[in-house]
């Protein structure tokens, strides 16, 4: 895991998340993590001491020292960057969108196409604020880009699995398990929402979310 933001995102092969230095300095990532009780003040002080000797980012040091997991760190970073965060999983993308970016380009820039809504392409990337990366994808696809934060490891793993045709049946198993739970309910919606309904129809993620919510309601879950 490498949170160094000083290098070019397209050249930084080992990084997990590429972050602008000014944002992290302004918002004081370490203090935010302490206030959320994700790390202790002592762990922060140790990380700051190591940072002075190594020059590494606080996030990288804390993860390397096992003070915090990457899965706990990234949502905080995403909030600071004011971008969405996604933990990539199999079936959490539209397979029909994958060919929009060829595998070599996706691997080179460490981006993964998730969904396309009209002329907007949602991509998962460890460098969501990288203007060069986003501009290159826009030129390559002809789409406007909406970048979502994800770890480099997850992005590269998903690229390898998706472009090789490997798929996990978790999502399909979920659909089959709750198939009998669905009922067709006629409803009248305003005309303004009719196009949204058409766009949502057939979306694998929307279907999966619907099925999860349906099961949660049936089981009386307090959290989803």
MODELLER restraints for C-alpha pairs under 7 A, 6 or more apart:
rsr = mdl.restraints
at = mdl.atoms
rsr.add(forms.Gaussian(group=physical.xy_distance, feature=features.Distance(at['CA:1:A'], at['CA:15:A']), mean=5.91, stdev=0.5))
rsr.add(forms.Gaussian(group=physical.xy_distance, feature=features.Distance(at['CA:1:A'], at['CA:16:A']), mean=5.06, stdev=0.5))
rsr.add(forms.Gaussian(group=physical.xy_distance, feature=features.Distance(at['CA:1:A'], at['CA:60:A']), mean=6.11, stdev=0.5))
rsr.add(forms.Gaussian(group=physical.xy_distance, feature=features.Distance(at['CA:2:A'], at['CA:14:A']), mean=6.38, stdev=0.5))
rsr.add(forms.Gaussian(group=physical.xy_distance, feature=features.Distance(at['CA:2:A'], at['CA:15:A']), mean=4.15, stdev=0.5))
rsr.add(forms.Gaussian(group=physical.xy_distance, feature=features.Distance(at['CA:2:A'], at['CA:16:A']), mean=5.19, stdev=0.5))
rsr.add(forms.Gaussian(group=physical.xy_distance, feature=features.Distance(at['CA:2:A'], at['CA:17:A']), mean=6.70, stdev=0.5))
rsr.add(forms.Gaussian(group=physical.xy_distance, feature=features.Distance(at['CA:2:A'], at['CA:60:A']), mean=5.19, stdev=0.5))
rsr.add(forms.Gaussian(group=physical.xy_distance, feature=features.Distance(at['CA:3:A'], at['CA:15:A']), mean=5.95, stdev=0.5))
rsr.add(forms.Gaussian(group=physical.xy_distance, feature=features.Distance(at['CA:3:A'], at['CA:16:A']), mean=6.19, stdev=0.5))
rsr.add(forms.Gaussian(group=physical.xy_distance, feature=features.Distance(at['CA:3:A'], at['CA:17:A']), mean=5.28, stdev=0.5))
rsr.add(forms.Gaussian(group=physical.xy_distance, feature=features.Distance(at['CA:3:A'], at['CA:18:A']), mean=5.84, stdev=0.5))
rsr.add(forms.Gaussian(group=physical.xy_distance, feature=features.Distance(at['CA:3:A'], at['CA:19:A']), mean=6.81, stdev=0.5))
rsr.add(forms.Gaussian(group=physical.xy_distance, feature=features.Distance(at['CA:3:A'], at['CA:57:A']), mean=5.63, stdev=0.5))
rsr.add(forms.Gaussian(group=physical.xy_distance, feature=features.Distance(at['CA:3:A'], at['CA:59:A']), mean=6.15, stdev=0.5))
rsr.add(forms.Gaussian(group=physical.xy_distance, feature=features.Distance(at['CA:3:A'], at['CA:60:A']), mean=5.04, stdev=0.5))
rsr.add(forms.Gaussian(group=physical.xy_distance, feature=features.Distance(at['CA:4:A'], at['CA:15:A']), mean=6.96, stdev=0.5))
rsr.add(forms.Gaussian(group=physical.xy_distance, feature=features.Distance(at['CA:4:A'], at['CA:18:A']), mean=6.38, stdev=0.5))
rsr.add(forms.Gaussian(group=physical.xy_distance, feature=features.Distance(at['CA:4:A'], at['CA:56:A']), mean=6.24, stdev=0.5))
rsr.add(forms.Gaussian(group=physical.xy_distance, feature=features.Distance(at['CA:4:A'], at['CA:57:A']), mean=5.52, stdev=0.5))
rsr.add(forms.Gaussian(group=physical.xy_distance, feature=features.Distance(at['CA:5:A'], at['CA:18:A']), mean=5.07, stdev=0.5))
rsr.add(forms.Gaussian(group=physical.xy_distance, feature=features.Distance(at['CA:5:A'], at['CA:19:A']), mean=4.78, stdev=0.5))
rsr.add(forms.Gaussian(group=physical.xy_distance, feature=features.Distance(at['CA:5:A'], at['CA:20:A']), mean=5.50, stdev=0.5))
rsr.add(forms.Gaussian(group=physical.xy_distance, feature=features.Distance(at['CA:5:A'], at['CA:21:A']), mean=5.88, stdev=0.5))
rsr.add(forms.Gaussian(group=physical.xy_distance, feature=features.Distance(at['CA:9:A'], at['CA:18:A']), mean=6.42, stdev=0.5))
rsr.add(forms.Gaussian(group=physical.xy_distance, feature=features.Distance(at['CA:9:A'], at['CA:127:A']), mean=6.67, stdev=0.5))
rsr.add(forms.Gaussian(group=physical.xy_distance, feature=features.Distance(at['CA:10:A'], at['CA:108:A']), mean=6.85, stdev=0.5))
rsr.add(forms.Gaussian(group=physical.xy_distance, feature=features.Distance(at['CA:10:A'], at['CA:109:A']), mean=5.47, stdev=0.5))
rsr.add(forms.Gaussian(group=physical.xy_distance, feature=features.Distance(at['CA:15:A'], at['CA:152:A']), mean=6.68, stdev=0.5))
rsr.add(forms.Gaussian(group=physical.xy_distance, feature=features.Distance(at['CA:16:A'], at['CA:126:A']), mean=6.12, stdev=0.5))
rsr.add(forms.Gaussian(group=physical.xy_distance, feature=features.Distance(at['CA:16:A'], at['CA:151:A']), mean=5.14, stdev=0.5))
rsr.add(forms.Gaussian(group=physical.xy_distance, feature=features.Distance(at['CA:16:A'], at['CA:152:A']), mean=4.29, stdev=0.5))
rsr.add(forms.Gaussian(group=physical.xy_distance, feature=features.Distance(at['CA:16:A'], at['CA:153:A']), mean=6.46, stdev=0.5))
rsr.add(forms.Gaussian(group=physical.xy_distance, feature=features.Distance(at['CA:17:A'], at['CA:126:A']), mean=4.37, stdev=0.5))
rsr.add(forms.Gaussian(group=physical.xy_distance, feature=features.Distance(at['CA:17:A'], at['CA:127:A']), mean=6.01, stdev=0.5))
rsr.add(forms.Gaussian(group=physical.xy_distance, feature=features.Distance(at['CA:17:A'], at['CA:151:A']), mean=5.91, stdev=0.5))
rsr.add(forms.Gaussian(group=physical.xy_distance, feature=features.Distance(at['CA:17:A'], at['CA:152:A']), mean=6.34, stdev=0.5))
rsr.add(forms.Gaussian(group=physical.xy_distance, feature=features.Distance(at['CA:18:A'], at['CA:126:A']), mean=5.80, stdev=0.5))
rsr.add(forms.Gaussian(group=physical.xy_distance, feature=features.Distance(at['CA:18:A'], at['CA:127:A']), mean=4.75, stdev=0.5))
rsr.add(forms.Gaussian(group=physical.xy_distance, feature=features.Distance(at['CA:19:A'], at['CA:127:A']), mean=6.64, stdev=0.5))
rsr.add(forms.Gaussian(group=physical.xy_distance, feature=features.Distance(at['CA:30:A'], at['CA:44:A']), mean=6.14, stdev=0.5))
rsr.add(forms.Gaussian(group=physical.xy_distance, feature=features.Distance(at['CA:30:A'], at['CA:58:A']), mean=6.87, stdev=0.5))
rsr.add(forms.Gaussian(group=physical.xy_distance, feature=features.Distance(at['CA:33:A'], at['CA:39:A']), mean=5.90, stdev=0.5))
rsr.add(forms.Gaussian(group=physical.xy_distance, feature=features.Distance(at['CA:34:A'], at['CA:40:A']), mean=5.66, stdev=0.5))
rsr.add(forms.Gaussian(group=physical.xy_distance, feature=features.Distance(at['CA:34:A'], at['CA:41:A']), mean=6.18, stdev=0.5))
rsr.add(forms.Gaussian(group=physical.xy_distance, feature=features.Distance(at['CA:38:A'], at['CA:68:A']), mean=6.80, stdev=0.5))
rsr.add(forms.Gaussian(group=physical.xy_distance, feature=features.Distance(at['CA:39:A'], at['CA:67:A']), mean=6.35, stdev=0.5))
rsr.add(forms.Gaussian(group=physical.xy_distance, feature=features.Distance(at['CA:39:A'], at['CA:68:A']), mean=6.60, stdev=0.5))
rsr.add(forms.Gaussian(group=physical.xy_distance, feature=features.Distance(at['CA:43:A'], at['CA:67:A']), mean=6.70, stdev=0.5))
rsr.add(forms.Gaussian(group=physical.xy_distance, feature=features.Distance(at['CA:47:A'], at['CA:58:A']), mean=6.38, stdev=0.5))
rsr.add(forms.Gaussian(group=physical.xy_distance, feature=features.Distance(at['CA:47:A'], at['CA:61:A']), mean=6.05, stdev=0.5))
rsr.add(forms.Gaussian(group=physical.xy_distance, feature=features.Distance(at['CA:47:A'], at['CA:62:A']), mean=6.28, stdev=0.5))
rsr.add(forms.Gaussian(group=physical.xy_distance, feature=features.Distance(at['CA:48:A'], at['CA:58:A']), mean=6.91, stdev=0.5))
rsr.add(forms.Gaussian(group=physical.xy_distance, feature=features.Distance(at['CA:51:A'], at['CA:57:A']), mean=6.75, stdev=0.5))
rsr.add(forms.Gaussian(group=physical.xy_distance, feature=features.Distance(at['CA:51:A'], at['CA:58:A']), mean=6.69, stdev=0.5))
rsr.add(forms.Gaussian(group=physical.xy_distance, feature=features.Distance(at['CA:62:A'], at['CA:68:A']), mean=5.93, stdev=0.5))
rsr.add(forms.Gaussian(group=physical.xy_distance, feature=features.Distance(at['CA:63:A'], at['CA:69:A']), mean=5.79, stdev=0.5))
rsr.add(forms.Gaussian(group=physical.xy_distance, feature=features.Distance(at['CA:63:A'], at['CA:70:A']), mean=6.30, stdev=0.5))
rsr.add(forms.Gaussian(group=physical.xy_distance, feature=features.Distance(at['CA:75:A'], at['CA:85:A']), mean=6.06, stdev=0.5))
rsr.add(forms.Gaussian(group=physical.xy_distance, feature=features.Distance(at['CA:78:A'], at['CA:84:A']), mean=6.02, stdev=0.5))
rsr.add(forms.Gaussian(group=physical.xy_distance, feature=features.Distance(at['CA:78:A'], at['CA:85:A']), mean=5.70, stdev=0.5))
rsr.add(forms.Gaussian(group=physical.xy_distance, feature=features.Distance(at['CA:78:A'], at['CA:149:A']), mean=6.51, stdev=0.5))
rsr.add(forms.Gaussian(group=physical.xy_distance, feature=features.Distance(at['CA:83:A'], at['CA:148:A']), mean=6.28, stdev=0.5))
rsr.add(forms.Gaussian(group=physical.xy_distance, feature=features.Distance(at['CA:83:A'], at['CA:149:A']), mean=6.75, stdev=0.5))
rsr.add(forms.Gaussian(group=physical.xy_distance, feature=features.Distance(at['CA:84:A'], at['CA:148:A']), mean=5.17, stdev=0.5))
rsr.add(forms.Gaussian(group=physical.xy_distance, feature=features.Distance(at['CA:84:A'], at['CA:149:A']), mean=6.07, stdev=0.5))
rsr.add(forms.Gaussian(group=physical.xy_distance, feature=features.Distance(at['CA:85:A'], at['CA:148:A']), mean=5.63, stdev=0.5))
rsr.add(forms.Gaussian(group=physical.xy_distance, feature=features.Distance(at['CA:85:A'], at['CA:149:A']), mean=4.60, stdev=0.5))
rsr.add(forms.Gaussian(group=physical.xy_distance, feature=features.Distance(at['CA:85:A'], at['CA:150:A']), mean=6.06, stdev=0.5))
rsr.add(forms.Gaussian(group=physical.xy_distance, feature=features.Distance(at['CA:86:A'], at['CA:148:A']), mean=6.70, stdev=0.5))
rsr.add(forms.Gaussian(group=physical.xy_distance, feature=features.Distance(at['CA:86:A'], at['CA:149:A']), mean=6.19, stdev=0.5))
rsr.add(forms.Gaussian(group=physical.xy_distance, feature=features.Distance(at['CA:86:A'], at['CA:150:A']), mean=5.52, stdev=0.5))
rsr.add(forms.Gaussian(group=physical.xy_distance, feature=features.Distance(at['CA:87:A'], at['CA:150:A']), mean=6.21, stdev=0.5))
rsr.add(forms.Gaussian(group=physical.xy_distance, feature=features.Distance(at['CA:88:A'], at['CA:154:A']), mean=6.06, stdev=0.5))
rsr.add(forms.Gaussian(group=physical.xy_distance, feature=features.Distance(at['CA:90:A'], at['CA:167:A']), mean=6.59, stdev=0.5))
rsr.add(forms.Gaussian(group=physical.xy_distance, feature=features.Distance(at['CA:90:A'], at['CA:168:A']), mean=5.66, stdev=0.5))
rsr.add(forms.Gaussian(group=physical.xy_distance, feature=features.Distance(at['CA:91:A'], at['CA:168:A']), mean=6.99, stdev=0.5))
rsr.add(forms.Gaussian(group=physical.xy_distance, feature=features.Distance(at['CA:91:A'], at['CA:171:A']), mean=5.87, stdev=0.5))
rsr.add(forms.Gaussian(group=physical.xy_distance, feature=features.Distance(at['CA:92:A'], at['CA:205:A']), mean=5.94, stdev=0.5))
rsr.add(forms.Gaussian(group=physical.xy_distance, feature=features.Distance(at['CA:93:A'], at['CA:114:A']), mean=4.59, stdev=0.5))
rsr.add(forms.Gaussian(group=physical.xy_distance, feature=features.Distance(at['CA:93:A'], at['CA:115:A']), mean=6.21, stdev=0.5))
rsr.add(forms.Gaussian(group=physical.xy_distance, feature=features.Distance(at['CA:93:A'], at['CA:205:A']), mean=6.78, stdev=0.5))
rsr.add(forms.Gaussian(group=physical.xy_distance, feature=features.Distance(at['CA:94:A'], at['CA:114:A']), mean=5.95, stdev=0.5))
rsr.add(forms.Gaussian(group=physical.xy_distance, feature=features.Distance(at['CA:94:A'], at['CA:115:A']), mean=5.60, stdev=0.5))
rsr.add(forms.Gaussian(group=physical.xy_distance, feature=features.Distance(at['CA:94:A'], at['CA:204:A']), mean=6.54, stdev=0.5))
rsr.add(forms.Gaussian(group=physical.xy_distance, feature=features.Distance(at['CA:97:A'], at['CA:113:A']), mean=6.52, stdev=0.5))
rsr.add(forms.Gaussian(group=physical.xy_distance, feature=features.Distance(at['CA:97:A'], at['CA:114:A']), mean=6.87, stdev=0.5))
rsr.add(forms.Gaussian(group=physical.xy_distance, feature=features.Distance(at['CA:97:A'], at['CA:115:A']), mean=6.12, stdev=0.5))
rsr.add(forms.Gaussian(group=physical.xy_distance, feature=features.Distance(at['CA:97:A'], at['CA:116:A']), mean=6.61, stdev=0.5))
rsr.add(forms.Gaussian(group=physical.xy_distance, feature=features.Distance(at['CA:98:A'], at['CA:113:A']), mean=5.82, stdev=0.5))
rsr.add(forms.Gaussian(group=physical.xy_distance, feature=features.Distance(at['CA:100:A'], at['CA:141:A']), mean=6.29, stdev=0.5))
rsr.add(forms.Gaussian(group=physical.xy_distance, feature=features.Distance(at['CA:101:A'], at['CA:141:A']), mean=6.97, stdev=0.5))
rsr.add(forms.Gaussian(group=physical.xy_distance, feature=features.Distance(at['CA:103:A'], at['CA:163:A']), mean=6.55, stdev=0.5))
rsr.add(forms.Gaussian(group=physical.xy_distance, feature=features.Distance(at['CA:106:A'], at['CA:112:A']), mean=6.07, stdev=0.5))
rsr.add(forms.Gaussian(group=physical.xy_distance, feature=features.Distance(at['CA:107:A'], at['CA:156:A']), mean=6.72, stdev=0.5))
rsr.add(forms.Gaussian(group=physical.xy_distance, feature=features.Distance(at['CA:109:A'], at['CA:133:A']), mean=6.60, stdev=0.5))
rsr.add(forms.Gaussian(group=physical.xy_distance, feature=features.Distance(at['CA:110:A'], at['CA:125:A']), mean=6.15, stdev=0.5))
rsr.add(forms.Gaussian(group=physical.xy_distance, feature=features.Distance(at['CA:110:A'], at['CA:152:A']), mean=6.95, stdev=0.5))
rsr.add(forms.Gaussian(group=physical.xy_distance, feature=features.Distance(at['CA:110:A'], at['CA:155:A']), mean=6.55, stdev=0.5))
rsr.add(forms.Gaussian(group=physical.xy_distance, feature=features.Distance(at['CA:110:A'], at['CA:156:A']), mean=6.51, stdev=0.5))
rsr.add(forms.Gaussian(group=physical.xy_distance, feature=features.Distance(at['CA:111:A'], at['CA:123:A']), mean=6.24, stdev=0.5))
rsr.add(forms.Gaussian(group=physical.xy_distance, feature=features.Distance(at['CA:111:A'], at['CA:124:A']), mean=5.62, stdev=0.5))
rsr.add(forms.Gaussian(group=physical.xy_distance, feature=features.Distance(at['CA:111:A'], at['CA:125:A']), mean=4.73, stdev=0.5))
rsr.add(forms.Gaussian(group=physical.xy_distance, feature=features.Distance(at['CA:111:A'], at['CA:155:A']), mean=6.57, stdev=0.5))
rsr.add(forms.Gaussian(group=physical.xy_distance, feature=features.Distance(at['CA:112:A'], at['CA:123:A']), mean=5.33, stdev=0.5))
rsr.add(forms.Gaussian(group=physical.xy_distance, feature=features.Distance(at['CA:112:A'], at['CA:124:A']), mean=5.11, stdev=0.5))
rsr.add(forms.Gaussian(group=physical.xy_distance, feature=features.Distance(at['CA:112:A'], at['CA:125:A']), mean=6.66, stdev=0.5))
rsr.add(forms.Gaussian(group=physical.xy_distance, feature=features.Distance(at['CA:112:A'], at['CA:155:A']), mean=6.28, stdev=0.5))
rsr.add(forms.Gaussian(group=physical.xy_distance, feature=features.Distance(at['CA:112:A'], at['CA:159:A']), mean=6.42, stdev=0.5))
rsr.add(forms.Gaussian(group=physical.xy_distance, feature=features.Distance(at['CA:113:A'], at['CA:122:A']), mean=6.09, stdev=0.5))
rsr.add(forms.Gaussian(group=physical.xy_distance, feature=features.Distance(at['CA:113:A'], at['CA:123:A']), mean=4.47, stdev=0.5))
rsr.add(forms.Gaussian(group=physical.xy_distance, feature=features.Distance(at['CA:113:A'], at['CA:124:A']), mean=6.51, stdev=0.5))
rsr.add(forms.Gaussian(group=physical.xy_distance, feature=features.Distance(at['CA:114:A'], at['CA:122:A']), mean=5.45, stdev=0.5))
rsr.add(forms.Gaussian(group=physical.xy_distance, feature=features.Distance(at['CA:114:A'], at['CA:123:A']), mean=5.38, stdev=0.5))
rsr.add(forms.Gaussian(group=physical.xy_distance, feature=features.Distance(at['CA:114:A'], at['CA:124:A']), mean=6.80, stdev=0.5))
rsr.add(forms.Gaussian(group=physical.xy_distance, feature=features.Distance(at['CA:115:A'], at['CA:121:A']), mean=5.97, stdev=0.5))
rsr.add(forms.Gaussian(group=physical.xy_distance, feature=features.Distance(at['CA:115:A'], at['CA:122:A']), mean=5.26, stdev=0.5))
rsr.add(forms.Gaussian(group=physical.xy_distance, feature=features.Distance(at['CA:116:A'], at['CA:122:A']), mean=6.15, stdev=0.5))
rsr.add(forms.Gaussian(group=physical.xy_distance, feature=features.Distance(at['CA:119:A'], at['CA:143:A']), mean=5.13, stdev=0.5))
rsr.add(forms.Gaussian(group=physical.xy_distance, feature=features.Distance(at['CA:119:A'], at['CA:144:A']), mean=6.07, stdev=0.5))
rsr.add(forms.Gaussian(group=physical.xy_distance, feature=features.Distance(at['CA:120:A'], at['CA:143:A']), mean=5.49, stdev=0.5))
rsr.add(forms.Gaussian(group=physical.xy_distance, feature=features.Distance(at['CA:120:A'], at['CA:144:A']), mean=4.67, stdev=0.5))
rsr.add(forms.Gaussian(group=physical.xy_distance, feature=features.Distance(at['CA:120:A'], at['CA:145:A']), mean=5.79, stdev=0.5))
rsr.add(forms.Gaussian(group=physical.xy_distance, feature=features.Distance(at['CA:120:A'], at['CA:146:A']), mean=6.83, stdev=0.5))
rsr.add(forms.Gaussian(group=physical.xy_distance, feature=features.Distance(at['CA:121:A'], at['CA:143:A']), mean=5.93, stdev=0.5))
rsr.add(forms.Gaussian(group=physical.xy_distance, feature=features.Distance(at['CA:121:A'], at['CA:144:A']), mean=6.01, stdev=0.5))
rsr.add(forms.Gaussian(group=physical.xy_distance, feature=features.Distance(at['CA:121:A'], at['CA:145:A']), mean=5.07, stdev=0.5))
rsr.add(forms.Gaussian(group=physical.xy_distance, feature=features.Distance(at['CA:121:A'], at['CA:146:A']), mean=6.07, stdev=0.5))
rsr.add(forms.Gaussian(group=physical.xy_distance, feature=features.Distance(at['CA:122:A'], at['CA:145:A']), mean=6.07, stdev=0.5))
rsr.add(forms.Gaussian(group=physical.xy_distance, feature=features.Distance(at['CA:122:A'], at['CA:146:A']), mean=4.75, stdev=0.5))
rsr.add(forms.Gaussian(group=physical.xy_distance, feature=features.Distance(at['CA:122:A'], at['CA:147:A']), mean=5.91, stdev=0.5))
rsr.add(forms.Gaussian(group=physical.xy_distance, feature=features.Distance(at['CA:123:A'], at['CA:146:A']), mean=6.31, stdev=0.5))
rsr.add(forms.Gaussian(group=physical.xy_distance, feature=features.Distance(at['CA:123:A'], at['CA:147:A']), mean=5.07, stdev=0.5))
rsr.add(forms.Gaussian(group=physical.xy_distance, feature=features.Distance(at['CA:123:A'], at['CA:148:A']), mean=6.00, stdev=0.5))
rsr.add(forms.Gaussian(group=physical.xy_distance, feature=features.Distance(at['CA:124:A'], at['CA:147:A']), mean=6.05, stdev=0.5))
rsr.add(forms.Gaussian(group=physical.xy_distance, feature=features.Distance(at['CA:124:A'], at['CA:148:A']), mean=4.85, stdev=0.5))
rsr.add(forms.Gaussian(group=physical.xy_distance, feature=features.Distance(at['CA:124:A'], at['CA:149:A']), mean=5.92, stdev=0.5))
rsr.add(forms.Gaussian(group=physical.xy_distance, feature=features.Distance(at['CA:124:A'], at['CA:150:A']), mean=5.72, stdev=0.5))
rsr.add(forms.Gaussian(group=physical.xy_distance, feature=features.Distance(at['CA:124:A'], at['CA:155:A']), mean=6.80, stdev=0.5))
rsr.add(forms.Gaussian(group=physical.xy_distance, feature=features.Distance(at['CA:125:A'], at['CA:147:A']), mean=6.67, stdev=0.5))
rsr.add(forms.Gaussian(group=physical.xy_distance, feature=features.Distance(at['CA:125:A'], at['CA:148:A']), mean=6.13, stdev=0.5))
rsr.add(forms.Gaussian(group=physical.xy_distance, feature=features.Distance(at['CA:125:A'], at['CA:149:A']), mean=5.42, stdev=0.5))
rsr.add(forms.Gaussian(group=physical.xy_distance, feature=features.Distance(at['CA:125:A'], at['CA:150:A']), mean=5.32, stdev=0.5))
rsr.add(forms.Gaussian(group=physical.xy_distance, feature=features.Distance(at['CA:125:A'], at['CA:152:A']), mean=6.95, stdev=0.5))
rsr.add(forms.Gaussian(group=physical.xy_distance, feature=features.Distance(at['CA:125:A'], at['CA:155:A']), mean=6.60, stdev=0.5))
rsr.add(forms.Gaussian(group=physical.xy_distance, feature=features.Distance(at['CA:126:A'], at['CA:149:A']), mean=5.44, stdev=0.5))
rsr.add(forms.Gaussian(group=physical.xy_distance, feature=features.Distance(at['CA:126:A'], at['CA:150:A']), mean=5.08, stdev=0.5))
rsr.add(forms.Gaussian(group=physical.xy_distance, feature=features.Distance(at['CA:126:A'], at['CA:151:A']), mean=5.27, stdev=0.5))
rsr.add(forms.Gaussian(group=physical.xy_distance, feature=features.Distance(at['CA:126:A'], at['CA:152:A']), mean=5.32, stdev=0.5))
rsr.add(forms.Gaussian(group=physical.xy_distance, feature=features.Distance(at['CA:127:A'], at['CA:149:A']), mean=6.86, stdev=0.5))
rsr.add(forms.Gaussian(group=physical.xy_distance, feature=features.Distance(at['CA:128:A'], at['CA:147:A']), mean=4.97, stdev=0.5))
rsr.add(forms.Gaussian(group=physical.xy_distance, feature=features.Distance(at['CA:128:A'], at['CA:148:A']), mean=5.89, stdev=0.5))
rsr.add(forms.Gaussian(group=physical.xy_distance, feature=features.Distance(at['CA:128:A'], at['CA:149:A']), mean=5.67, stdev=0.5))
rsr.add(forms.Gaussian(group=physical.xy_distance, feature=features.Distance(at['CA:134:A'], at['CA:145:A']), mean=6.47, stdev=0.5))
rsr.add(forms.Gaussian(group=physical.xy_distance, feature=features.Distance(at['CA:138:A'], at['CA:144:A']), mean=5.84, stdev=0.5))
rsr.add(forms.Gaussian(group=physical.xy_distance, feature=features.Distance(at['CA:138:A'], at['CA:145:A']), mean=6.25, stdev=0.5))
rsr.add(forms.Gaussian(group=physical.xy_distance, feature=features.Distance(at['CA:161:A'], at['CA:167:A']), mean=6.85, stdev=0.5))
rsr.add(forms.Gaussian(group=physical.xy_distance, feature=features.Distance(at['CA:171:A'], at['CA:208:A']), mean=6.93, stdev=0.5))
rsr.add(forms.Gaussian(group=physical.xy_distance, feature=features.Distance(at['CA:175:A'], at['CA:208:A']), mean=6.96, stdev=0.5))
rsr.add(forms.Gaussian(group=physical.xy_distance, feature=features.Distance(at['CA:175:A'], at['CA:211:A']), mean=6.82, stdev=0.5))
rsr.add(forms.Gaussian(group=physical.xy_distance, feature=features.Distance(at['CA:178:A'], at['CA:211:A']), mean=6.54, stdev=0.5))
rsr.add(forms.Gaussian(group=physical.xy_distance, feature=features.Distance(at['CA:200:A'], at['CA:206:A']), mean=6.74, stdev=0.5))
rsr.add(forms.Gaussian(group=physical.xy_distance, feature=features.Distance(at['CA:216:A'], at['CA:224:A']), mean=6.89, stdev=0.5))
